[in-house]
Amino acid sequence: MPYLLLVLTTLFWSGNFVLSRGMHAEMPPVALALWRWLLALAILLRPSVRRQAGWLAPGTSPQKAAREYATGPEACPYCPRR
């Protein structure tokens, strides 16, 4: 399994260079970096929200709790107090 992850890392990294080289004429570098980070956030956020969903009150959707928690801890009645 570690070798597979190392190979995937190399493939993603090299694919990033190929994509940025091909797209540099179409979009500014800052926009390309923004979309790359937003895609990574969307991919990584879903499993983390599912993992944290066990901490929520029964019957609460993770999306609703995440949306309310983003406004501050006082606005999130579904999140546990520590």
Secondary structure, DSSP 8 states (H G I E B T S, - for coil): -HHHHHHHHHHHHHHHHHHHHHHTTTS-HHHHHHHHHHHHHHHHHHHHHHHHGGGS-TT--HHHHHHHHTT-GGG-TTS---
